Amino acid sequence: MKLSFLQSALLTITNKNLLVLNLSISLILLGIILITQLVNYPLFIQVKSKDFKNFHNFYVSRISYCVGPVILIELLIAIILLLSFNTILYSINFGLVILFLLSTILIQVPIHNQINNFYNIFLISKLIKTNMIRTFLCIIKCILSYTILIKEIIWTY
């Protein structure tokens, strides 16, 4: 039976490599979310209201290309790990990814849609404050990913 490219690629990835990739992707997403929280979103306040719509559209279109693939890769890895190991740590790992996605879809995206229609300092402040949810989730996800890697690689030997 001929395997698909994805199936053969997944079979060649060892557990160790998958766990290292899990941590790496988590760290990349944490870097993106920290830059968003500490630099990009505060810049929204600095942009003049007449220039805001163009600035915001540019930001959203560019950041989507950066963060979208990372989030999808993290979700795929979380699913593979959960299906492969199915323990409480991998369930929590998957849950953190889902909570991040839910926060993005249900909180941040609607606020972005609102501020794209009109400049509103209150909504921008709300965006900054609610983004702390994703920042916190990313920090916890990185700690958990590191813990899983250490537990599976070092503690098992």
C-alpha positions, 0 to 999 in steps of 0.5 A, spaced: 500 500 500 502 506 498 502 511 503 501 519 502 506 524 503 503 526 510 503 519 512 510 517 510 512 524 513 509 523 520 512 516 520 519 518 520 518 523 525 520 520 532 517 522 538 523 525 540 523 530 534 516 531 535 517 533 542 522 538 540 518 541 534 512 542 539 517 546 544 520 550 538 513 551 535 510 554 542 516 558 543 516 561 536 508 563 538 510 566 544 515 570 541 510 572 536 505 574 541 510 577 546 512 582 540 504 583 539 503 584 546 509 589 548 510 592 541 505 592 536 498 593 540 501 599 544 503 602 537 495 602 535 495 607 540 500 611 537 497 611 530 493 618 528 486 616 527 486 618 520 491 613 518 489 608 523 485 604 518 490 603 513 495 601 518 491 596 521 489 593 515 497 592 513 498 590 520 492 584 520 494 582 513 502 581 515 501 578 521 496 573 519 501 570 514 506 570 520 502 567 526 496 563 522 501 557 519 504 557 526 498 556 530 496 551 525 502 547 526 501 547 533 494 545 533 496 539 528 502 537 533 497 537 539 493 533 535 498 528 533 501 528 541 494 527 544 492 521 539 499 518 540 500 518 548 493 520 550 495 522 557 493 528 562 499 532 560 498 531 552 490 533 554 492 539 557 497 541 552 491 540 547 486 544 551 491 550 551 492 550 544 484 550 543 483 555 548 488 560 545 484 559 538 478 560 542 481 566 545 483 569 538 477 567 534 472 569 540 475 575 543 481 578 539 478 577 532 471 581 533 475 587 536 480 587 530 474 587 526 470 593 530 477 597 530 478 596 523 471 600 522 472 606 527 478 608 531 476 607 538 481 607 544 477 604 548 477 598 544 484 598 543 485 598 550 481 592 551 485 588 545 491 589 549 488 587 556 484 581 553 491 579 549 494 577 556 489 571 555 493 569 549 500 571 552 498 567 559 496 561 555 503 561 551 507 562 557 503 556 560 504 552 553 511 553 553 512 551 560 508 545 559 512 543 552 518 543 556 516 539 562 513 534 557 520 534 553 524 533 559 519 528 562 519 524 556 526 524 554 531 525 560 526 522 566 525 516 562 532 514 561 
